[in-house]
């Protein structure tokens, strides 16, 4: 079987949201059950920056691999996946699209686990690639009745809303103020680079689910500390990664629960329609490998003799 | 320009020895001149083994990348190369062939720099992939008048000799005893996994060049400590890597000279036809990246606008 080599355009064309969500859900469960080796990232010094590797091994699926990116040049990322039964390289995916889509898929799994059931009004603060892939993936787990998007540059929010309507068939509108994208929404996603809060905690109504993708340390945070006080449930995709930040979180890390544990039923998630749930997305290592492997199987089929999970 | 993806068969078909030798010579010179960032290897824990990454950046050539291999599964290796000017992934090479050929090319550069001029009688102890690629690459720097090969399993030496005659057109013969492949040769290469010496130092005549590829620590070494006493010049492709072994070398590391420094004329190599020169091959990091990039340019041409070295 040949090695699958894909670039950003091919990822956009060939990866569908249900596939990505399914792969990521499997990896999150595996992380909870001890079936995912996802060691801390390692770095090789390139002089004025680093090559950074996040590795992952999914035991039940018989997969391992890594994502590589650099901080010296800002070059294309690379994800490589091998089968651990036959030791064959299966897929190499380069560019930025796979990483953004797996982050979207992680966010969608959190929405599925923690948001109230039924169609949602989705509010986005931020109109970049990360906001886009959250919307793209959430569509695989919930009917999106309407999406509202706010961005620092209004024209980007307008472009985003047009694209959402055209490509995803979602009712979408751009708004001027973040507050308009936050109040009266069932799910709110902040996907910014902002070092200061883009929302106020009391804009969040009871029952809302919030995902924060951007900065969330004490010195730089897109959501306020008061959101932690209002949250009934705080989730993250990786407790280990959340606790390995060089600086404390603005949200209380000691209250965070692993999303995988909620999926497995080992920890409660939402227990009331009035709960406010907050998901701190940190990008569980190994999930890129899971998505690249799922993409391989979707395009080329599952390799003969490979381990079937479960 | 598309990304070049090559497997072992394609490397065998498309990489010629002069190209590999030229690429490796450039990297060795760059290492001497400070133009190669080749940090210590980094490891990510996979539970019952590691993913290991050796990174390299060639500044003048505008290249960076890494080799990845694992100690958990023993899967195919992967070498990836990016252009640092445009940040585009250029080539992905998987399998074991590229690494063996770059090791061959390093050995050939050492032969070119340190062996006596003129046609050589080449003696090989070991008949595996590493011995093969030494012979393959040495042919790009010296006329090989004859190759003699000894192996622990005689039939492997015979197969090797037949293949050398057929594929490389070299006069080749298999011998029973390592001594027959060592005495009266101009260049001797040991390419074994042996933990005990496969030759005696006094088999090495004045004027001989020796390359050792296999184990060379105090507790496990394919060449004897006495070879260090007999050697007039001790070379290595990387002083940093030679000195980072967890155990001391059986040959005196404090007398070792960087091959790149000899190529640059900054250190003397052979100063007399009677000198015995010994090359301790450790596999300078970054050389895989240089060879993969040269292979890319040979197959697809040099990318437009890319930095031209020198």
HADDOCK unambig.tbl for C-alpha pairs under 7 A between the chains (distance, minus, plus):
assign (segid A and resid 37 and name CA) (segid B and resid 46 and name CA) 5.72 0.50 0.50
assign (segid A and resid 37 and name CA) (segid B and resid 47 and name CA) 6.48 0.50 0.50
assign (segid A and resid 39 and name CA) (segid B and resid 44 and name CA) 6.18 0.50 0.50
assign (segid A and resid 39 and name CA) (segid B and resid 45 and name CA) 5.82 0.50 0.50
assign (segid A and resid 42 and name CA) (segid B and resid 42 and name CA) 6.51 0.50 0.50
assign (segid A and resid 42 and name CA) (segid B and resid 43 and name CA) 6.87 0.50 0.50
assign (segid A and resid 42 and name CA) (segid B and resid 44 and name CA) 6.45 0.50 0.50
assign (segid A and resid 43 and name CA) (segid B and resid 42 and name CA) 6.87 0.50 0.50
assign (segid A and resid 44 and name CA) (segid B and resid 39 and name CA) 6.18 0.50 0.50
assign (segid A and resid 44 and name CA) (segid B and resid 42 and name CA) 6.45 0.50 0.50
assign (segid A and resid 44 and name CA) (segid B and resid 55 and name CA) 6.45 0.50 0.50
assign (segid A and resid 45 and name CA) (segid B and resid 39 and name CA) 5.83 0.50 0.50
assign (segid A and resid 46 and name CA) (segid B and resid 37 and name CA) 5.72 0.50 0.50
assign (segid A and resid 46 and name CA) (segid B and resid 57 and name CA) 6.38 0.50 0.50
assign (segid A and resid 47 and name CA) (segid B and resid 37 and name CA) 6.49 0.50 0.50
assign (segid A and resid 55 and name CA) (segid B and resid 44 and name CA) 6.45 0.50 0.50
assign (segid A and resid 57 and name CA) (segid B and resid 46 and name CA) 6.39 0.50 0.50
assign (segid A and resid 73 and name CA) (segid B and resid 84 and name CA) 5.99 0.50 0.50
assign (segid A and resid 73 and name CA) (segid B and resid 87 and name CA) 6.35 0.50 0.50
assign (segid A and resid 74 and name CA) (segid B and resid 87 and name CA) 6.47 0.50 0.50
assign (segid A and resid 75 and name CA) (segid B and resid 87 and name CA) 3.79 0.50 0.50
assign (segid A and resid 75 and name CA) (segid B and resid 88 and name CA) 6.09 0.50 0.50
assign (segid A and resid 76 and name CA) (segid B and resid 87 and name CA) 5.93 0.50 0.50
assign (segid A and resid 76 and name CA) (segid B and resid 88 and name CA) 5.84 0.50 0.50
assign (segid A and resid 76 and name CA) (segid B and resid 89 and name CA) 6.38 0.50 0.50
assign (segid A and resid 84 and name CA) (segid B and resid 73 and name CA) 5.98 0.50 0.50
assign (segid A and resid 87 and name CA) (segid B and resid 73 and name CA) 6.36 0.50 0.50
assign (segid A and resid 87 and name CA) (segid B and resid 74 and name CA) 6.47 0.50 0.50
assign (segid A and resid 87 and name CA) (segid B and resid 75 and name CA) 3.79 0.50 0.50
assign (segid A and resid 87 and name CA) (segid B and resid 76 and name CA) 5.94 0.50 0.50
assign (segid A and resid 88 and name CA) (segid B and resid 75 and name CA) 6.10 0.50 0.50
assign (segid A and resid 88 and name CA) (segid B and resid 76 and name CA) 5.84 0.50 0.50
assign (segid A and resid 89 and name CA) (segid B and resid 76 and name CA) 6.38 0.50 0.50
